[in-house]
Amino acid sequence: MTTETADALAAWCAVRSQVDWESTGFRTATRMTPAVDGLAAWFDGPVRRRDPDRADRLLAAWALVRTDAGQNEPLTPALLAGWQRLVLGVPAVSLRHGDAFAKGGRERYGLTSGTWRDFGDFMHQSADGATPLAARAARAYLDVAFFHPYPDGNARLALLTLAFVLEREGVRLDQVGPLQITRYADDPAGAADFAGLVAALIRATHRRAAATTG
């Protein structure tokens, strides 16, 4: 007899409301453009060394993300789909139609009649100023990771989503490498730590930018 893998998406939806999102310590960040665009540098460095075509696609997607953020577009599944087409280099993408798996099959993301409605609602919350900016960006990243909307490319899309939430409020990181670590759906402390990491990267970016321009 086999045991079905627990639904990690259901676990995330339960955990999400338990996370201490306020622990990041600040609600907004000073608008400041760093000397280095950390996301572009990541795509043009480590990613390009592994796969030049993937790097080109991600840089194109990041350019669109910046444009959408500059126009203060609301974060919606439709907006994400536009980025994902560039990420994957395909003319069209569609949301998954069944359960998805990750981490070698150890994590399963279920699908119910309310999954995509909830996903849209959660994306909308990325603009809610009642939650600190770093937390909103981290939470949106985790939402994309655990809703796992597409059969492929969700980790890349999650990173772009985090960057969009920050960029929409005039914040750009000068490094993103520390964000490239595995997260688990049933770990509220880990989610809070991730939000704290985003906050720390924002602060470090601002310090370096101020030192450069000061």
N, C-alpha and C positions, 0 to 999 in steps of 0.2 A: 504494500500500500504506500502511495506517495502522499506527501503533505504539500498542499499548495502554498507557494510563497506568500507571505503576508503582504497586504496592499500598502506599499510605502507612501503612495499619494494620500490615502486616507490618514495614515499616521502623520504626514506633514500638515494636513488640514487641521488635525487636532492639536498638534504641537504649536502651530503658527500663532494661535491665540494665547499660548502660555509663555511665549518668549518675552523677556524683558527688553523690549526694543528701545526703551528710554535710556538704557545704560550707556549709550554711545556718548552722551554728555553734551551735545550741542544740536540745535535744530537746523541751523543754516550754516553755510560757510561763505567766506568772502570770495567774491568773484575774482579769479586770478588765472591767467593763462600761463602755464609753466613753460620753461625753456624747452622741455622735451615732452612730446606727446607720447605718454607711456604705452598706450594701446597700439599706436602706429609703430612704435619701436619694437613692441613685442611681435607684432605681425611681420615686420620687415626684418626681424632678427631671428629668434628661435624658430618661429613658424616657417619662415622662408628657407632656412637651412634644411628643414625636414621635407617641405613640399612647396616649391615656388608657386605653383598654380593656386594652392589653397591660400597662400599669403596674398596673392593678387585679389582673390575673391573677397577675402576678409577686409582688405584695405578699401575695396569698393563699397562694401557694406558699411564700414565705419564712416566713409564720406557721406553716405545717405543718412546714417544715424545723426551725424552732426547737423546736416541740413534740416532734418525733421525736428531736432531739438531746438535749433535756432528759430524755427517757425512755431515753437511751443505746441507742437502736436500732442494730443492726448495719447497715452500709451494704451494701445488696443491690440487684440489679436491680429487685426487686419494690418496694422503698422508693422508688427513683427513679421508677418508673412512677406512683406516687401523686402525686409532685410534678409530673411531666410532664403529667398530666391537667389540673392547675390552670394550668400554664404555657400550655398550648394551649387551655384552655377546652373540653375535649371529655370525654365520659363514659368513654372507654376509649382506651388506646394499645397498640400492639404493636411489638415489635422489628422492624427492617427485615428484609426477606426476600431482599434482593439487594445488590449493590454500591451504595455511595453516593458522591457527589461533592461537593466544596466548592472554594472559591477559584476560582470560574469554571470548574470542571471540571478544574483543574490537579492536584487532589489526589483520589485515589480510595481508598476504604476497602473492602477486600475482605471477603468472607464465606465462611467455611469451616465444616466440621462442628464445629470446636472453638472458634469465635469467642465464643459466649456463655458457654461454660464458662470460658474464659480471662477474660472480662470480669467474671464473678462472683468469680473468684479474686483479680483485681486490686482489685476493690472491697473485698474482705475485708481486703486488706493495708493499707487506710487506718487500721486500728486497731492496727497493729504498732508498738509503742513503741520497737522497735530502730531505727527511722528517725525523724529529727527531725520535729516536728509540721508546721513550715512546708513541708518537703519532701513529707510525706504529703498535705497539702492540695493542693499544686501538682501532684503526681503524679496524684491522683484527678481533678483538673480536666482534665489532659491525657489521661488514660484516657478520660474521657467524650467529649472533643473528637475523639479519633482513632478510638475504636471507633464513634463516630457512631451510637448505637443506634437513633435514631428518624429518620424522614424529615425532621422539622423541629424546631427549637427546641433543638438540642444545645448551642449556645454558652450559652444561658440556663441550661440544665440543668447545664452544667459549672460555671458560676459558683455556682449553688446548692449543688452538691456540694462545692466548695472551702469554702464558708461552713459547711456542715454539719460537715465534718471539724474545723474550728476550733471551732465552737460546741459540739460534743460535749465538748470539753475546756475550755470556759469562756472561749474567746477570740473576740472579735468585733471586726472592723475598723471604724474610723471613716471610712475612705474606700476605695473600690474602683475608682475611675476609672483609676488606673494599670494595672489588670489588663486593660483593654480594648484589647489589642493582638494582632495576628495571630501565631500560633505555627505552627511547621512540624514535621512528624512525624520528619524525619530529622536533627534538630539537637540532639545531646546537650548541647552548650554552652548552647544556648538554653533547654533544659529546666532545666539547673542555674541559669541566670540567673533563670528564672521563680521557682524555689524561693527564690532569694536575695531576689527582689523581695517575695515573700510575707513572708519573715522581716523585711525592712526595714519593711514596712507594719505588722507586729505590733509591732515596737519603737517605731515612731513613734506608733502608737495608744496604747501604754502610757505613753509620755512625756507625751503630751497629756492623758491621763486623770489621771495622777499630778499634773500641774501644776494641773489643775482642782480636784482634791480635796485637794491638799496645803496 
